[in-house]
């Protein structure tokens, strides 16, 4: 069995939180808070974790910080660690070739530090180029060749710096022997998500939902695994949906999906880049990280009312789960 086939076997049907990175208002990573957070997340029933992803501000971190982050998660998590690889924000590539090189270098770093797979951030420049699809496929091939790791494609919505992957590109990516699957994060574009899932179906590879606001529907459309930022806190809200769907417990699925949707409505809303801060607030409420490490200096400033909305939602969900007094 190849490393790619083994990864598919280990991850199918599981949730991988796209984990946050505890830091102060200046963007300094709090390593003690990170270790405590990692230990709490690792204790949940998860298939693995995704580091250096959008939720963890992976492209904003300095190279030394990225290394520290991955080392800690690798020490703490027994399951697979998937690392994002793209063009770090401090890098200013002058050419597309330099952007390729930066992506590959980040993937090689991930392999050196013990990652099990690489999720390749999309290069939006490919969208407008006549040979963009072939270039995207070649980038994934090169990442796999030079890192020695299985790769995941990443259909990322434009608000987060990606672009729509045509169904044909998804089919071509999943035909690569090194491709373990594709993650879909279309934000709120139901038709694009459905088309992408249809293109991935029958490939034998992982069809990974990253659809925080369409989580339940994406499973009904055919996704079989999850890698989501909404699982950066309150992991059981997410796993309950996937578990009930896979068990054929449709009544339980409807209940669990409704609960997760309420949490998503409080965290994944405009401005969408604010979701990272909202998830950090949720992590503080849950006791996963301390308040002083719950800052996202790379997202928009949010009013205090938004934090209160997150807290109110979580308190209501917790109260419902506990049931009426005396029950």
N, C-alpha and C positions, 0 to 999 in steps of 0.2 A: 504494500500500500504506500503510495506517495505521500509526501508531507501535505500536499494540497487535499488529497482524498481524506487523510486522517483529520485535518482541520474541519472539513465539511462534516464529517461524522461527529466530531466532538461538539460542534456549535449548533447544528441543526436543532431547532425547537427550543432554543435557550434565549435568554435576555443578556445582552452585554450593555451595561451602563456606559454611556459616553460621559466619563467622569469629569468633574469640575477640578479646578486648581485653586486651592486656598491661597490668597495673597492679600497684601495690604493695599491701601489706596494708591501707592506709588508703583504697584506691580511687582513688589518683592515677594517671592514665593515663601510661604510659611511652611517650612519642611516638617516641623513638629506637628502642626495641624494637618498637613498632608498625610503623614503616617497614621495618625489617629483616624482620619477620614477613610483612608485605604483599608485599614483593619476592619472598620465597620461595614464598608461596602463588601469586602471579601467574605464576611460572615453571612451575607445574604445568599439565597439560592440563585446564583447567576452562572452563566456559561463561561464568563471571562469579562474583561473590561476593554474599553477603547480609550487610549491615551493620545495626547497630542491632537485630539479632535477639536471641532469648533467649540464645543461646550467647555473644553479645557483650555481654550485660547492657545492651542498648540503652535499656530503660526506666529503668534505674538511673542512667545517666550524666547529668551536668549538661548543659545545652544547649551551653555552650562546648566541653565535651569531645566531645559528639556531633558537633559541627561539625568539630572537629579530626580525629576519627576518619574521617568521611566524606571530608574533603578529601584525606587521605593515600591512602585506597583509590582515590579517583577519579584521583589523580595516577599511581598505580602500575598499576592494572588497565586493560587495553585493552577488555575485554569489558563487558557490562552490569553495573551495580551496582544491586542491589535493596535498598531501605532499608525497615526496619520502621517502622511508624507506629502509635502507640497513645497511651495516657495515661501520661506519664512519672511515675515514683514520687514525685518531689518535688511534683507537682501534686496537689492534694486537691480534686477536683471536688465541688461540693455538689449538682449536678443532672446528669441524663443529658445535657442540652444542653451543659453545660460539658465533659463527657467527650468529646462529639463535637467540640467546638471544639478541645480539646487534641490530639486525634488528627489533625484537619485541619491544625492549625498545624505539627505535626511533619512531615506529608507535604509541606507547602509549603516548609519548611526543606530537606527532602531534594531537592526539585526545584531550589531555588535553588543548592544545592551541587553539582548535576550528576548526581543519581541518574537512572537510566533507568526505574525502576518503584518502586511502593510496595507492600509487603505489609502489609495492614491487620490489626493485632492485634484479636482478637475482644473485644467488650464483653460480659462474662458476664451483665450485667443483662438483655440481650435475651432470654436463655433463658426467663425466667419471665414475660415480658410478653406479653399476648394478641396484640399486633401486632409482636412482636419480629422476626419474619422480615422484614417490610416495612421496619422500622427499620434492620435490618442492611443490607439492599439499598440503602436510601437513604444510609446512611453511606458505603458504597463509591462510590456515585454522586457524593456531595459531595466525597469525597477526590479522585476523578478530575477533577471539574470545577475545583476550586480549585488543585490542584497541576499540572494539565495532563499528568499521567503515567498510563500504564497501571497497573492495580491487580491484585494477587493476593489472593484470599481465603485465609484462614488458619484451618483447622480444628485448633485447639490443645487438647490434653487438659487436663482440669480441674486436675491437679496443677501445671500451669504457668500457671494463671489463665484458661484458656479454657473452652469448653463444647462438647458434641457438636453439630455442624451436621447438621440433618436433611437427607436427600437432596433434598427439595424446595427447601431454601434453597440448596444447592449448584447445583441446576439454575437457579434464579433469578439467582444471582450470575454464573454463567457465560454467561447470556443477555445480560448487559450488554455493549455494544460496547467499553467501556473495560476489561473484565476479560480479562486474558491467561491466567489459570488459577487453580488453587486448590492450596495446599499442605496436605498431610494429615500431621498429627502426633498420632496417636491413642495413642501410647505402646506399648500391648500389646493393644489392642482389635481383634482381627482382623476380627470381623464388621462393626464400625463402619467400618473401613478399606475392606473389600470393598464395603459399601453405598455409601460415598462415591465410590469409583472408578467403580462402576457408574453412579451418578448423573451423573458427569462425562463418561463415555464418550459419544462421538458429538457432543460440543459443538464439537470442533475446537480447543479450548483446551488449555493445558498441564495435565496431571494429574501433580502434583509430589509425589513421596514425600519425607516428612520422617521416615520410619519407621526410626530407627536400629536398633531391635531386630527389625524385620520388613522389612529392606531388600530382600533377594532375593524373598521372597514378594510384597511389594507390586508389584514389577515383573511378576511372573507374573500378578498380578490385574489389571494394566493400566496402572500408572503408567508414564510415559514420560520423566520428567525427575526430577532429584534436587536438593533443597535441604536439606542435613543438617548437623547439628552434628558428627557423627562424622567429617566431612571437614575439620574445623578443624585436624587434624593427620593425618599419614600419608594424604594425599589419594589416592595410587595404590591403596590398599586398597579405596576406594569406587569409583573410576573403573573398576577392573578388573571389578567386578561388572556395572555398567551396560553397559560396552563388550561384554563377552562375551554378555550377554543380547541386546543389539541385533544382534550379529553372528550370532546363532543357534548359537553355540558352547556347547552345553548342558553338555558335560563341563567346559569351562573355567569356565562359570558356576557349576556346583556347587562346584568347587574354590575359586573366588574368593569365593563367598558364604560358604563354611565359614570361610575366613580372616577375613572381615569380621565374621562372627558372633562369633568368639572375641574379637576386639577389642571388640565391643559388649558382650559379657558382662563384660568387665573395666572398662568405662567407664560404661555405662548400666544402673545397678542401684540399688536402694534404699540410701540416700535418693536419689531421682532427681535432685533439685536439685544433688546433688554431682557430676553429670556434667561441669559446667563446669570444676570444679577438676581432675577426672581428665583432661579433655582438655588442660588447661594442662600437667599433668605429662607427658602424651604429647608435647606440643609441645617441652618442655624436653628430653626424651629424644632427640627428632629433631634438636635443635639449632636449632629455629625461633625460640625466644625464650630469654632468659637466666632463670636461676632467680629472680632478684630481681624479675622482672616477671610471675611465674607465680602470682598470687594472685587468689582470688575472694572478696572480703570479703562478698559478698551470698549465699553459699551456706552449707551446714552445715559444721561442722568434721568432718574425716575422719581416721581413724586412719592412722598411717604404714603399716600393713599394706596399706591400699588402694593407696597409691602403689607399693608393692613389687609388688602384683598387676598393675598396669598395666605396669610396667617388665618384669616377668617375661614377660608376654604378648608385648610388643613384641620382646623379645630372642628369644623362641622363633620368632615369625613371621619375623624377619630371618634367623635361622639356617636355617630351612627354605627361605627364598627363595634363600639363598646356595648351598644344596646341600651334600652331603658333601665333605670335604676331598679335593682332587685331581680333583674332577669338572669 
